[in-house]
């Protein structure tokens, strides 16, 4: 009985660890591939107008 629980615990720990690692990799990979322009978005950056002194 204890051996079965140990196997299940190891399996669940492996799944959680894999999910965390995949999540971290996804976060960093999607951060690098973001489009810098506002093309295709509904919200535009506010325009800053400067008036000369």
C-alpha positions as CSV (number, residue, x, y, z in Angstrom):
1,X,0.0,0.0,0.0
2,X,2.8,2.4,0.9
3,X,4.7,1.6,-2.3
4,X,1.6,2.5,-4.4
5,X,1.2,5.8,-2.6
6,X,4.8,6.6,-3.2
7,X,4.5,5.9,-6.9
8,X,1.4,8.1,-7.1
9,X,3.2,10.9,-5.2
10,X,6.2,10.7,-7.5
11,X,4.0,10.8,-10.6
12,X,2.0,13.8,-9.4
13,X,5.2,15.6,-8.4
14,X,6.6,15.0,-11.9
15,X,3.4,16.3,-13.5
16,X,3.4,19.5,-11.4
17,X,7.1,20.1,-12.0
18,X,6.7,19.6,-15.8
19,X,3.7,22.1,-15.8
20,X,5.8,24.7,-13.9
21,X,8.8,24.3,-16.3
22,X,6.6,24.5,-19.4
23,X,4.8,27.6,-18.0
24,X,8.0,29.4,-17.3
25,X,9.3,28.5,-20.8
26,X,6.1,29.7,-22.4
27,X,6.1,32.9,-20.5
28,X,9.7,33.8,-21.6
29,X,9.2,32.7,-25.2
30,X,6.0,34.6,-25.6
31,X,7.6,37.7,-24.1
32,X,10.3,37.7,-26.7
33,X,7.9,37.3,-29.7
34,X,5.6,40.2,-28.9
35,X,4.9,42.6,-31.7
36,X,6.1,46.1,-30.7
37,X,3.7,48.0,-33.0
38,X,0.1,48.6,-32.3
39,X,-1.0,46.9,-35.6
40,X,-4.0,44.7,-35.0
41,X,-4.9,46.0,-31.6
42,X,-8.0,47.9,-30.6
43,X,-6.2,50.1,-28.1
44,X,-3.7,52.6,-29.3
45,X,-1.1,54.4,-27.3
46,X,-1.9,58.0,-26.3
47,X,-0.2,60.5,-28.6
48,X,2.0,63.0,-26.9
49,X,1.9,66.4,-28.5
50,X,4.6,68.9,-27.7
51,X,4.3,72.6,-28.2
52,X,7.5,74.4,-28.6
53,X,8.6,76.9,-26.0
